[in-house]
Amino acid sequence: MEKLHKIGRRKTAVARVYLTEGKGNITINNKELNNYFTTGTLQYKVNQPFSLTETTGTYDVKANVYGGGITGQAEAVRLAISRALVEIDAENRTALKPEGLMTRDPRMVERKKFGQKKARKKFQFSKR
C-alpha cells in the first residue's frame, strides 16, 4: 500500500489526509496530534475511526487542515480518516457507518440577509 489521499469537510474546515502504513503517528499541519488538538475530546474524535475498526497503531496519518474552528477541523480529519479506512478494507464500513462517521455533516452557517441584523434576527421594530 502506498500513500492514500482522502478529503474530509465539516462546516468551513477542509482536511486533506494522507494515510500510509506505519506505527500510528498522527501529524496535523506538521505538528503532533497532542500539540495541535490539545483537548482530550478532540484527540478522541481523531482517533475514533481507528478504535472502531481496531486498527490503532497500524497507519501513519499526515493531515493538512485549514478553515473553520478546531472542532470542525477535528471532525473533518475524522471523516477523511474514515473514508481512507473504508477504501483500504470495505468491511470497515460496517463498523463506521452505524456510528455516523461516514456521513458528511451538511450543517453550515446560514447567510446574513440584507435589511436584517443577522440571518434570522430582525432590527428592532418601532411602531411610533
GUKEPA-695919 format. One record per residue: residue number from 1; x, y, z of N, C-alpha, C in turn. Coordinates in nm, 4 decimals, m for minus. Example, Ala and Ser with C-alpha at 12.3 -4.5 7.8 and 13.67 -1.06 7.14 Angstrom:
<rs>
<r i="1" n_xx="1.3190" n_yy="m0.5690" n_zz="0.7800" ca_xx="1.2300" ca_yy="m0.4500" ca_zz="0.7800" c_xx="1.3200" c_yy="m0.3300" c_zz="0.7800"/>
<r i="2" n_xx="1.2850" n_yy="m0.2250" n_zz="0.7080" ca_xx="1.3670" ca_yy="m0.1060" ca_zz="0.7140" c_xx="1.2900" c_yy="0.0030" c_zz="0.7870"/>
</rs>
This chain:
<rs>
<r i="1" n_xx="0.0847" n_yy="m0.1197" n_zz="0.0000" ca_xx="0.0000" ca_yy="0.0000" ca_zz="0.0000" c_xx="0.0881" c_yy="0.1245" c_zz="0.0000"/>
<r i="2" n_xx="0.0661" n_yy="0.2127" n_zz="m0.0944" ca_xx="0.1375" ca_yy="0.3399" ca_zz="m0.0951" c_xx="0.0527" c_yy="0.4446" c_zz="m0.0234"/>
<r i="3" n_xx="0.0809" n_yy="0.5705" n_zz="m0.0471" ca_xx="0.0062" ca_yy="0.6786" ca_zz="0.0171" c_xx="m0.1372" c_yy="0.6815" c_zz="m0.0325"/>
<r i="4" n_xx="m0.2312" n_yy="0.6949" n_zz="0.0618" ca_xx="m0.3731" ca_yy="0.7036" ca_zz="0.0271" c_xx="m0.4209" c_yy="0.8439" c_zz="0.0633"/>
<r i="5" n_xx="m0.4822" n_yy="0.9138" n_zz="m0.0315" ca_xx="m0.5230" ca_yy="1.0531" ca_zz="m0.0109" c_xx="m0.6749" c_yy="1.0641" c_zz="m0.0084"/>
<r i="6" n_xx="m0.7287" n_yy="1.1259" n_zz="0.0979" ca_xx="m0.8738" ca_yy="1.1478" ca_zz="0.1098" c_xx="m0.9002" c_yy="1.2866" c_zz="0.1660"/>
<r i="7" n_xx="m1.0205" n_yy="1.3378" n_zz="0.1370" ca_xx="m1.0600" ca_yy="1.4711" ca_zz="0.1833" c_xx="m1.1821" c_yy="1.4588" c_zz="0.2729"/>
<r i="8" n_xx="m1.1819" n_yy="1.5348" n_zz="0.3830" ca_xx="m1.2975" ca_yy="1.5423" ca_zz="0.4719" c_xx="m1.3337" c_yy="1.6876" c_zz="0.4949"/>
<r i="9" n_xx="m1.4632" n_yy="1.7157" n_zz="0.5063" ca_xx="m1.5082" ca_yy="1.8533" ca_zz="0.5279" c_xx="m1.6077" c_yy="1.8593" c_zz="0.6417"/>
<r i="10" n_xx="m1.6117" n_yy="1.9730" n_zz="0.7122" ca_xx="m1.7103" ca_yy="1.9983" ca_zz="0.8165" c_xx="m1.7210" c_yy="2.1481" c_zz="0.8338"/>
<r i="11" n_xx="m1.8424" n_yy="2.2021" n_zz="0.8187" ca_xx="m1.8648" ca_yy="2.3472" ca_zz="0.8195" c_xx="m1.7734" c_yy="2.4102" c_zz="0.7150"/>
<r i="12" n_xx="m1.6785" n_yy="2.4959" n_zz="0.7555" ca_xx="m1.5879" ca_yy="2.5552" ca_zz="0.6564" c_xx="m1.4479" c_yy="2.4953" c_zz="0.6656"/>
<r i="13" n_xx="m1.4300" n_yy="2.3910" n_zz="0.7449" ca_xx="m1.2996" ca_yy="2.3270" ca_zz="0.7601" c_xx="m1.2812" c_yy="2.2203" c_zz="0.6518"/>
<r i="14" n_xx="m1.1614" n_yy="2.2162" n_zz="0.5946" ca_xx="m1.1281" ca_yy="2.1162" ca_zz="0.4933" c_xx="m1.0003" c_yy="2.0456" c_zz="0.5376"/>
<r i="15" n_xx="m1.0054" n_yy="1.9114" n_zz="0.5404" ca_xx="m0.8895" ca_yy="1.8316" ca_zz="0.5814" c_xx="m0.8473" c_yy="1.7413" c_zz="0.4672"/>
<r i="16" n_xx="m0.7188" n_yy="1.7480" n_zz="0.4324" ca_xx="m0.6612" ca_yy="1.6545" ca_zz="0.3360" c_xx="m0.5725" c_yy="1.5588" c_zz="0.4133"/>
<r i="17" n_xx="m0.6041" n_yy="1.4298" n_zz="0.4058" ca_xx="m0.5351" ca_yy="1.3295" ca_zz="0.4866" c_xx="m0.4594" c_yy="1.2338" c_zz="0.3958"/>
<r i="18" n_xx="m0.3350" n_yy="1.2051" n_zz="0.4325" ca_xx="m0.2515" ca_yy="1.1077" ca_zz="0.3630" c_xx="m0.2241" c_yy="0.9936" c_zz="0.4596"/>
<r i="19" n_xx="m0.2702" n_yy="0.8721" n_zz="0.4250" ca_xx="m0.2589" ca_yy="0.7553" ca_zz="0.5114" c_xx="m0.1536" c_yy="0.6601" c_zz="0.4543"/>
<r i="20" n_xx="m0.0585" n_yy="0.6209" n_zz="0.5382" ca_xx="0.0433" ca_yy="0.5235" ca_zz="0.4989" c_xx="0.0575" c_yy="0.4211" c_zz="0.6105"/>
<r i="21" n_xx="0.1115" n_yy="0.3035" n_zz="0.5762" ca_xx="0.1369" ca_yy="0.2035" ca_zz="0.6801" c_xx="0.2506" c_yy="0.2524" c_zz="0.7681"/>
<r i="22" n_xx="0.2361" n_yy="0.2308" n_zz="0.8993" ca_xx="0.3384" ca_yy="0.2785" ca_zz="0.9909" c_xx="0.3101" c_yy="0.2365" c_zz="1.1333"/>
<r i="23" n_xx="0.3538" n_yy="0.3227" n_zz="1.2263" ca_xx="0.3445" ca_yy="0.2903" ca_zz="1.3683" c_xx="0.2317" c_yy="0.3637" c_zz="1.4409"/>
<r i="24" n_xx="0.1508" n_yy="0.4405" n_zz="1.3695" ca_xx="0.0396" ca_yy="0.5106" ca_zz="1.4327" c_xx="0.0676" c_yy="0.6555" c_zz="1.4653"/>
<r i="25" n_xx="0.1666" n_yy="0.7160" n_zz="1.3994" ca_xx="0.1963" ca_yy="0.8577" ca_zz="1.4215" c_xx="0.0925" c_yy="0.9431" c_zz="1.3490"/>
<r i="26" n_xx="0.0386" n_yy="1.0428" n_zz="1.4188" ca_xx="m0.0587" ca_yy="1.1331" ca_zz="1.3580" c_xx="m0.0005" c_yy="1.2738" c_zz="1.3593"/>
<r i="27" n_xx="0.0200" n_yy="1.3307" n_zz="1.2408" ca_xx="0.0760" ca_yy="1.4649" ca_zz="1.2260" c_xx="m0.0267" c_yy="1.5526" c_zz="1.1557"/>
<r i="28" n_xx="m0.0590" n_yy="1.6667" n_zz="1.2182" ca_xx="m0.1560" ca_yy="1.7594" ca_zz="1.1601" c_xx="m0.0882" c_yy="1.8957" c_zz="1.1446"/>
<r i="29" n_xx="m0.0823" n_yy="1.9455" n_zz="1.0225" ca_xx="m0.0143" ca_yy="2.0718" ca_zz="0.9906" c_xx="0.1280" c_yy="2.0744" c_zz="1.0481"/>
<r i="30" n_xx="0.2016" n_yy="1.9655" n_zz="1.0289" ca_xx="0.3398" ca_yy="1.9493" ca_zz="1.0756" c_xx="0.3549" c_yy="1.9597" c_zz="1.2264"/>
<r i="31" n_xx="0.2487" n_yy="1.9315" n_zz="1.3011" ca_xx="0.2538" ca_yy="1.9256" ca_zz="1.4474" c_xx="0.1994" c_yy="1.7910" c_zz="1.4924"/>
<r i="32" n_xx="0.2440" n_yy="1.7465" n_zz="1.6085" ca_xx="0.1907" ca_yy="1.6228" ca_zz="1.6650" c_xx="0.0439" c_yy="1.6425" c_zz="1.7012"/>
<r i="33" n_xx="m0.0310" n_yy="1.5332" n_zz="1.7064" ca_xx="m0.1741" ca_yy="1.5390" ca_zz="1.7392" c_xx="m0.1977" c_yy="1.6077" c_zz="1.8734"/>
<r i="34" n_xx="m0.1167" n_yy="1.5730" n_zz="1.9750" ca_xx="m0.1356" ca_yy="1.6298" ca_zz="2.1098" c_xx="m0.1064" c_yy="1.7787" c_zz="2.1147"/>
<r i="35" n_xx="m0.0208" n_yy="1.8268" n_zz="2.0260" ca_xx="0.0110" ca_yy="1.9702" ca_zz="2.0239" c_xx="m0.0904" c_yy="2.0503" c_zz="1.9442"/>
<r i="36" n_xx="m0.1501" n_yy="1.9896" n_zz="1.8405" ca_xx="m0.2458" ca_yy="2.0633" ca_zz="1.7569" c_xx="m0.3844" c_yy="2.0629" c_zz="1.8197"/>
<r i="37" n_xx="m0.4340" n_yy="1.9442" n_zz="1.8559" ca_xx="m0.5620" ca_yy="1.9327" ca_zz="1.9261" c_xx="m0.5311" c_yy="1.9040" c_zz="2.0720"/>
<r i="38" n_xx="m0.5382" n_yy="2.0082" n_zz="2.1548" ca_xx="m0.4909" ca_yy="1.9965" ca_zz="2.2928" c_xx="m0.5909" c_yy="1.9269" c_zz="2.3856"/>
<r i="39" n_xx="m0.7206" n_yy="1.9356" n_zz="2.3577" ca_xx="m0.8191" ca_yy="1.8748" ca_zz="2.4479" c_xx="m0.8360" c_yy="1.7261" c_zz="2.4170"/>
<r i="40" n_xx="m0.8697" n_yy="1.6508" n_zz="2.5200" ca_xx="m0.8882" ca_yy="1.5068" ca_zz="2.5045" c_xx="m1.0041" c_yy="1.4710" c_zz="2.4142"/>
<r i="41" n_xx="m1.1090" n_yy="1.5534" n_zz="2.4143" ca_xx="m1.2264" ca_yy="1.5274" ca_zz="2.3308" c_xx="m1.1895" c_yy="1.5299" c_zz="2.1834"/>
<r i="42" n_xx="m1.1120" n_yy="1.6298" n_zz="2.1425" ca_xx="m1.0742" ca_yy="1.6418" ca_zz="2.0017" c_xx="m0.9788" c_yy="1.5297" c_zz="1.9610"/>
<r i="43" n_xx="m0.8882" n_yy="1.4911" n_zz="2.0511" ca_xx="m0.7971" ca_yy="1.3803" ca_zz="2.0225" c_xx="m0.8753" c_yy="1.2504" c_zz="2.0073"/>
<r i="44" n_xx="m0.9774" n_yy="1.2336" n_zz="2.0914" ca_xx="m1.0622" ca_yy="1.1145" ca_zz="2.0828" c_xx="m1.1351" c_yy="1.1098" c_zz="1.9483"/>
<r i="45" n_xx="m1.1852" n_yy="1.2271" n_zz="1.9036" ca_xx="m1.2572" ca_yy="1.2330" ca_zz="1.7757" c_xx="m1.1677" c_yy="1.1905" c_zz="1.6601"/>
<r i="46" n_xx="m1.0423" n_yy="1.2337" n_zz="1.6619" ca_xx="m0.9499" ca_yy="1.1997" ca_zz="1.5538" c_xx="m0.9159" c_yy="1.0500" c_zz="1.5570"/>
<r i="47" n_xx="m0.9012" n_yy="0.9934" n_zz="1.6773" ca_xx="m0.8638" ca_yy="0.8518" ca_zz="1.6906" c_xx="m0.9821" c_yy="0.7564" c_zz="1.6806"/>
<r i="48" n_xx="m1.1047" n_yy="0.8086" n_zz="1.6812" ca_xx="m1.2251" ca_yy="0.7254" ca_zz="1.6829" c_xx="m1.2331" c_yy="0.6236" c_zz="1.5677"/>
<r i="49" n_xx="m1.2043" n_yy="0.6604" n_zz="1.4423" ca_xx="m1.2126" ca_yy="0.5599" ca_zz="1.3347" c_xx="m1.1180" c_yy="0.4419" c_zz="1.3560"/>
<r i="50" n_xx="m0.9983" n_yy="0.4686" n_zz="1.4105" ca_xx="m0.9025" ca_yy="0.3612" ca_zz="1.4348" c_xx="m0.9500" c_yy="0.2679" c_zz="1.5453"/>
<r i="51" n_xx="m1.0072" n_yy="0.3257" n_zz="1.6524" ca_xx="m1.0526" ca_yy="0.2417" ca_zz="1.7634" c_xx="m1.1737" c_yy="0.1567" c_zz="1.7236"/>
<r i="52" n_xx="m1.2627" n_yy="0.2110" n_zz="1.6399" ca_xx="m1.3805" ca_yy="0.1349" ca_zz="1.5976" c_xx="m1.3433" c_yy="0.0210" c_zz="1.5027"/>
<r i="53" n_xx="m1.2424" n_yy="0.0420" n_zz="1.4183" ca_xx="m1.2022" ca_yy="m0.0623" ca_zz="1.3232" c_xx="m1.0884" c_yy="m0.1489" c_zz="1.3769"/>
<r i="54" n_xx="m1.0453" n_yy="m0.1213" n_zz="1.5006" ca_xx="m0.9365" ca_yy="m0.1958" ca_zz="1.5669" c_xx="m0.8083" c_yy="m0.1952" c_zz="1.4842"/>
<r i="55" n_xx="m0.7743" n_yy="m0.0783" n_zz="1.4301" ca_xx="m0.6514" ca_yy="m0.0624" ca_zz="1.3527" c_xx="m0.5585" c_yy="0.0399" c_zz="1.4180"/>
<r i="56" n_xx="m0.5696" n_yy="0.0579" n_zz="1.5497" ca_xx="m0.4874" ca_yy="0.1558" ca_zz="1.6207" c_xx="m0.3403" c_yy="0.1164" c_zz="1.6114"/>
<r i="57" n_xx="m0.2563" n_yy="0.2123" n_zz="1.5710" ca_xx="m0.1127" ca_yy="0.1879" ca_zz="1.5637" c_xx="m0.0651" c_yy="0.1179" c_zz="1.4377"/>
<r i="58" n_xx="m0.1497" n_yy="0.1067" n_zz="1.3352" ca_xx="m0.1073" ca_yy="0.0389" ca_zz="1.2119" c_xx="m0.0857" c_yy="0.1358" c_zz="1.0958"/>
<r i="59" n_xx="m0.1380" n_yy="0.2571" n_zz="1.1061" ca_xx="m0.1250" ca_yy="0.3539" ca_zz="0.9969" c_xx="m0.0714" c_yy="0.4864" c_zz="1.0493"/>
<r i="60" n_xx="0.0125" n_yy="0.5502" n_zz="0.9681" ca_xx="0.0584" ca_yy="0.6862" ca_zz="0.9957" c_xx="m0.0330" c_yy="0.7827" c_zz="0.9216"/>
<r i="61" n_xx="m0.0658" n_yy="0.8942" n_zz="0.9864" ca_xx="m0.1552" ca_yy="0.9935" ca_zz="0.9270" c_xx="m0.0812" c_yy="1.1258" c_zz="0.9165"/>
<r i="62" n_xx="m0.0831" n_yy="1.1842" n_zz="0.7979" ca_xx="m0.0317" ca_yy="1.3201" ca_zz="0.7772" c_xx="m0.1479" c_yy="1.4002" c_zz="0.7224"/>
<r i="63" n_xx="m0.1879" n_yy="1.5049" n_zz="0.7941" ca_xx="m0.3071" ca_yy="1.5808" ca_zz="0.7553" c_xx="m0.2743" c_yy="1.7282" c_zz="0.7399"/>
<r i="64" n_xx="m0.3362" n_yy="1.7892" n_zz="0.6388" ca_xx="m0.3324" ca_yy="1.9346" ca_zz="0.6211" c_xx="m0.4750" c_yy="1.9850" c_zz="0.6404"/>
<r i="65" n_xx="m0.4940" n_yy="2.0750" n_zz="0.7364" ca_xx="m0.6278" ca_yy="2.1249" ca_zz="0.7675" c_xx="m0.6264" c_yy="2.2764" c_zz="0.7636"/>
<r i="66" n_xx="m0.7319" n_yy="2.3335" n_zz="0.7048" ca_xx="m0.7459" ca_yy="2.4786" ca_zz="0.7067" c_xx="m0.8930" c_yy="2.5147" c_zz="0.7126"/>
<r i="67" n_xx="m0.9216" n_yy="2.6346" n_zz="0.7611" ca_xx="m1.0589" ca_yy="2.6843" ca_zz="0.7683" c_xx="m1.1306" c_yy="2.6370" c_zz="0.8924"/>
<r i="68" n_xx="m1.2322" n_yy="2.7124" n_zz="0.9323" ca_xx="m1.3163" ca_yy="2.6720" ca_zz="1.0441" c_xx="m1.2459" c_yy="2.6822" c_zz="1.1774"/>
<r i="69" n_xx="m1.3093" n_yy="2.6242" n_zz="1.2798" ca_xx="m1.2529" ca_yy="2.6208" ca_zz="1.4143" c_xx="m1.1935" c_yy="2.4848" c_zz="1.4429"/>
<r i="70" n_xx="m1.1462" n_yy="2.4666" n_zz="1.5669" ca_xx="m1.0762" ca_yy="2.3419" ca_zz="1.5978" c_xx="m1.1696" c_yy="2.2213" c_zz="1.6004"/>
<r i="71" n_xx="m1.2938" n_yy="2.2397" n_zz="1.6439" ca_xx="m1.3876" ca_yy="2.1270" ca_zz="1.6467" c_xx="m1.4224" c_yy="2.0831" c_zz="1.5049"/>
<r i="72" n_xx="m1.4504" n_yy="2.1789" n_zz="1.4167" ca_xx="m1.4795" ca_yy="2.1470" ca_zz="1.2780" c_xx="m1.3607" c_yy="2.0809" c_zz="1.2096"/>
<r i="73" n_xx="m1.2402" n_yy="2.1266" n_zz="1.2436" ca_xx="m1.1202" ca_yy="2.0682" ca_zz="1.1854" c_xx="m1.1015" c_yy="1.9240" c_zz="1.2306"/>
<r i="74" n_xx="m1.1252" n_yy="1.8984" n_zz="1.3597" ca_xx="m1.1110" ca_yy="1.7620" ca_zz="1.4126" c_xx="m1.2109" c_yy="1.6679" c_zz="1.3456"/>
<r i="75" n_xx="m1.3337" n_yy="1.7149" n_zz="1.3266" ca_xx="m1.4357" ca_yy="1.6303" ca_zz="1.2638" c_xx="m1.4088" c_yy="1.6120" c_zz="1.1144"/>
<r i="76" n_xx="m1.3464" n_yy="1.7098" n_zz="1.0503" ca_xx="m1.3078" ca_yy="1.6953" ca_zz="0.9096" c_xx="m1.1980" c_yy="1.5898" c_zz="0.8950"/>
<r i="77" n_xx="m1.1012" n_yy="1.5913" n_zz="0.9866" ca_xx="m0.9947" ca_yy="1.4906" ca_zz="0.9857" c_xx="m1.0544" c_yy="1.3522" c_zz="1.0095"/>
<r i="78" n_xx="m1.1498" n_yy="1.3436" n_zz="1.1019" ca_xx="m1.2147" ca_yy="1.2157" ca_zz="1.1333" c_xx="m1.2852" c_yy="1.1575" c_zz="1.0103"/>
<r i="79" n_xx="m1.3566" n_yy="1.2417" n_zz="0.9356" ca_xx="m1.4266" ca_yy="1.1955" ca_zz="0.8157" c_xx="m1.3279" c_yy="1.1467" c_zz="0.7099"/>
<r i="80" n_xx="m1.2185" n_yy="1.2207" n_zz="0.6914" ca_xx="m1.1185" ca_yy="1.1821" ca_zz="0.5915" c_xx="m1.0524" c_yy="1.0491" c_zz="0.6280"/>
<r i="81" n_xx="m1.0204" n_yy="1.0293" n_zz="0.7558" ca_xx="m0.9591" ca_yy="0.9036" ca_zz="0.8000" c_xx="m1.0572" c_yy="0.7887" c_zz="0.7796"/>
<r i="82" n_xx="m1.1844" n_yy="0.8119" n_zz="0.8112" ca_xx="m1.2863" ca_yy="0.7081" ca_zz="0.7936" c_xx="m1.2979" c_yy="0.6676" c_zz="0.6476"/>
<r i="83" n_xx="m1.2980" n_yy="0.7663" n_zz="0.5579" ca_xx="m1.3066" ca_yy="0.7367" ca_zz="0.4141" c_xx="m1.1859" c_yy="0.6567" c_zz="0.3668"/>
<r i="84" n_xx="m1.0685" n_yy="0.6902" n_zz="0.4200" ca_xx="m0.9475" ca_yy="0.6185" ca_zz="0.3808" c_xx="m0.9513" c_yy="0.4740" c_zz="0.4304"/>
<r i="85" n_xx="m0.9976" n_yy="0.4525" n_zz="0.5536" ca_xx="m1.0041" ca_yy="0.3169" ca_zz="0.6081" c_xx="m1.1032" c_yy="0.2298" c_zz="0.5312"/>
<r i="86" n_xx="m1.2122" n_yy="0.2910" n_zz="0.4838" ca_xx="m1.3101" ca_yy="0.2154" ca_zz="0.4050" c_xx="m1.2510" c_yy="0.1776" c_zz="0.2688"/>
<r i="87" n_xx="m1.1696" n_yy="0.2660" n_zz="0.2121" ca_xx="m1.1082" ca_yy="0.2327" ca_zz="0.0830" c_xx="m1.0051" c_yy="0.1201" c_zz="0.0988"/>
<r i="88" n_xx="m0.9372" n_yy="0.1148" n_zz="0.2130" ca_xx="m0.8404" ca_yy="0.0082" ca_zz="0.2389" c_xx="m0.9126" c_yy="m0.1259" c_zz="0.2513"/>
<r i="89" n_xx="m1.0176" n_yy="m0.1283" n_zz="0.3360" ca_xx="m1.0936" ca_yy="m0.2520" ca_zz="0.3565" c_xx="m1.2415" c_yy="m0.2169" c_zz="0.3650"/>
<r i="90" n_xx="m1.3212" n_yy="m0.2685" n_zz="0.2723" ca_xx="m1.4642" ca_yy="m0.2359" ca_zz="0.2659" c_xx="m1.5413" c_yy="m0.2852" c_zz="0.3885"/>
<r i="91" n_xx="m1.4873" n_yy="m0.3821" n_zz="0.4618" ca_xx="m1.5556" ca_yy="m0.4327" ca_zz="0.5817" c_xx="m1.5519" c_yy="m0.3330" c_zz="0.6970"/>
<r i="92" n_xx="m1.4607" n_yy="m0.2354" n_zz="0.6896" ca_xx="m1.4554" ca_yy="m0.1307" ca_zz="0.7930" c_xx="m1.5821" c_yy="m0.0463" c_zz="0.7925"/>
<r i="93" n_xx="m1.6500" n_yy="m0.0419" n_zz="0.6783" ca_xx="m1.7716" ca_yy="0.0391" ca_zz="0.6655" c_xx="m1.8797" c_yy="m0.0058" c_zz="0.7633"/>
<r i="94" n_xx="m1.8895" n_yy="m0.1364" n_zz="0.7881" ca_xx="m1.9920" ca_yy="m0.1883" ca_zz="0.8794" c_xx="m1.9696" c_yy="m0.1403" c_zz="1.0225"/>
<r i="95" n_xx="m1.8449" n_yy="m0.1106" n_zz="1.0595" ca_xx="m1.8152" ca_yy="m0.0595" ca_zz="1.1936" c_xx="m1.8329" c_yy="0.0916" c_zz="1.2022"/>
<r i="96" n_xx="m1.8011" n_yy="0.1617" n_zz="1.0931" ca_xx="m1.8009" ca_yy="0.3087" ca_zz="1.0954" c_xx="m1.9374" c_yy="0.3709" c_zz="1.0667"/>
<r i="97" n_xx="m2.0153" n_yy="0.3082" n_zz="0.9777" ca_xx="m2.1428" ca_yy="0.3660" ca_zz="0.9339" c_xx="m2.2437" c_yy="0.3827" c_zz="1.0483"/>
<r i="98" n_xx="m2.2646" n_yy="0.2810" n_zz="1.1349" ca_xx="m2.3635" ca_yy="0.2998" ca_zz="1.2432" c_xx="m2.3269" c_yy="0.4103" c_zz="1.3424"/>
<r i="99" n_xx="m2.1984" n_yy="0.4402" n_zz="1.3550" ca_xx="m2.1538" ca_yy="0.5464" ca_zz="1.4456" c_xx="m2.1646" c_yy="0.6846" c_zz="1.3821"/>
<r i="100" n_xx="m2.2005" n_yy="0.6908" n_zz="1.2531" ca_xx="m2.2188" ca_yy="0.8188" ca_zz="1.1845" c_xx="m2.0903" c_yy="0.8806" c_zz="1.1343"/>
<r i="101" n_xx="m1.9853" n_yy="0.8000" n_zz="1.1221" ca_xx="m1.8561" ca_yy="0.8538" ca_zz="1.0798" c_xx="m1.8395" c_yy="0.8618" c_zz="0.9287"/>
<r i="102" n_xx="m1.9319" n_yy="0.8026" n_zz="0.8533" ca_xx="m1.9221" ca_yy="0.8072" ca_zz="0.7079" c_xx="m2.0096" c_yy="0.9169" c_zz="0.6476"/>
<r i="103" n_xx="m2.0809" n_yy="0.9912" n_zz="0.7309" ca_xx="m2.1741" ca_yy="1.0923" ca_zz="0.6826" c_xx="m2.1099" c_yy="1.2303" c_zz="0.6865"/>
<r i="104" n_xx="m2.1175" n_yy="1.3028" n_zz="0.5776" ca_xx="m2.0703" ca_yy="1.4407" ca_zz="0.5734" c_xx="m2.1785" c_yy="1.5268" c_zz="0.6371"/>
<r i="105" n_xx="m2.1482" n_yy="1.5938" n_zz="0.7470" ca_xx="m2.2465" ca_yy="1.6756" ca_zz="0.8174" c_xx="m2.2752" c_yy="1.8007" c_zz="0.7346"/>
<r i="106" n_xx="m2.3990" n_yy="1.8179" n_zz="0.6836" ca_xx="m2.4263" ca_yy="1.9275" ca_zz="0.5905" c_xx="m2.4551" c_yy="2.0622" c_zz="0.6573"/>
<r i="107" n_xx="m2.4593" n_yy="2.0659" n_zz="0.7904" ca_xx="m2.4986" ca_yy="2.1904" ca_zz="0.8574" c_xx="m2.3927" c_yy="2.2987" c_zz="0.8407"/>
<r i="108" n_xx="m2.4354" n_yy="2.4115" n_zz="0.7841" ca_xx="m2.3464" ca_yy="2.5249" ca_zz="0.7624" c_xx="m2.4114" c_yy="2.6488" c_zz="0.8238"/>
<r i="109" n_xx="m2.3322" n_yy="2.7524" n_zz="0.8391" ca_xx="m2.3858" ca_yy="2.8779" ca_zz="0.8916" c_xx="m2.4750" c_yy="2.9413" c_zz="0.7862"/>
<r i="110" n_xx="m2.5947" n_yy="2.9812" n_zz="0.8262" ca_xx="m2.6873" ca_yy="3.0454" ca_zz="0.7334" c_xx="m2.6406" c_yy="3.1877" c_zz="0.7060"/>
<r i="111" n_xx="m2.6537" n_yy="3.2306" n_zz="0.5818" ca_xx="m2.6019" ca_yy="3.3624" ca_zz="0.5465" c_xx="m2.6882" c_yy="3.4744" c_zz="0.6037"/>
<r i="112" n_xx="m2.6250" n_yy="3.5883" n_zz="0.6276" ca_xx="m2.6960" ca_yy="3.7073" ca_zz="0.6747" c_xx="m2.7727" c_yy="3.7675" c_zz="0.5577"/>
<r i="113" n_xx="m2.8995" n_yy="3.8074" n_zz="0.5839" ca_xx="m2.9801" ca_yy="3.8703" ca_zz="0.4803" c_xx="m2.9770" c_yy="4.0220" c_zz="0.4968"/>
<r i="114" n_xx="m2.9888" n_yy="4.0933" n_zz="0.3846" ca_xx="m2.9875" ca_yy="4.2384" ca_zz="0.3889" c_xx="m3.1147" c_yy="4.2892" c_zz="0.4559"/>
<r i="115" n_xx="m3.1069" n_yy="4.4031" n_zz="0.5229" ca_xx="m3.2231" ca_yy="4.4581" ca_zz="0.5922" c_xx="m3.2516" c_yy="4.3872" c_zz="0.7229"/>
<r i="116" n_xx="m3.1628" n_yy="4.2981" n_zz="0.7658" ca_xx="m3.1779" ca_yy="4.2271" ca_zz="0.8928" c_xx="m3.0475" c_yy="4.2361" c_zz="0.9696"/>
<r i="117" n_xx="m3.0586" n_yy="4.2104" n_zz="1.1008" ca_xx="m2.9421" ca_yy="4.2183" ca_zz="1.1866" c_xx="m2.8494" c_yy="4.0982" c_zz="1.1659"/>
<r i="118" n_xx="m2.9098" n_yy="3.9782" n_zz="1.1587" ca_xx="m2.8350" ca_yy="3.8539" ca_zz="1.1367" c_xx="m2.9127" c_yy="3.7683" c_zz="1.0364"/>
<r i="119" n_xx="m2.8918" n_yy="3.6372" n_zz="1.0362" ca_xx="m2.9604" ca_yy="3.5516" ca_zz="0.9396" c_xx="m3.1117" c_yy="3.5508" c_zz="0.9615"/>
<r i="120" n_xx="m3.1521" n_yy="3.5399" n_zz="1.0871" ca_xx="m3.2954" ca_yy="3.5360" ca_zz="1.1181" c_xx="m3.3421" c_yy="3.6555" c_zz="1.2006"/>
<r i="121" n_xx="m3.2520" n_yy="3.7110" n_zz="1.2817" ca_xx="m3.2879" ca_yy="3.8213" ca_zz="1.3705" c_xx="m3.3133" c_yy="3.9489" c_zz="1.2904"/>
<r i="122" n_xx="m3.4193" n_yy="4.0179" n_zz="1.3261" ca_xx="m3.4541" ca_yy="4.1423" ca_zz="1.2580" c_xx="m3.4102" c_yy="4.2607" c_zz="1.3438"/>
<r i="123" n_xx="m3.4081" n_yy="4.3810" n_zz="1.2812" ca_xx="m3.3852" ca_yy="4.5024" ca_zz="1.3572" c_xx="m3.5074" c_yy="4.5292" c_zz="1.4445"/>
<r i="124" n_xx="m3.4892" n_yy="4.5999" n_zz="1.5545" ca_xx="m3.5989" ca_yy="4.6274" ca_zz="1.6448" c_xx="m3.7056" c_yy="4.7112" c_zz="1.5747"/>
<r i="125" n_xx="m3.8318" n_yy="4.6681" n_zz="1.5908" ca_xx="m3.9434" ca_yy="4.7355" ca_zz="1.5249" c_xx="m4.0022" c_yy="4.8410" c_zz="1.6191"/>
<r i="126" n_xx="m4.0208" n_yy="4.9600" n_zz="1.5670" ca_xx="m4.0823" ca_yy="5.0675" ca_zz="1.6462" c_xx="m4.2090" c_yy="5.1099" c_zz="1.5759"/>
<r i="127" n_xx="m4.3198" n_yy="5.0992" n_zz="1.6484" ca_xx="m4.4490" ca_yy="5.1340" ca_zz="1.5889" c_xx="m4.4649" c_yy="5.2858" c_zz="1.5759"/>
<r i="128" n_xx="m4.4176" n_yy="5.3606" n_zz="1.6729" ca_xx="m4.4295" ca_yy="5.5077" ca_zz="1.6695" c_xx="m4.2942" c_yy="5.5732" c_zz="1.6827"/>
</rs>
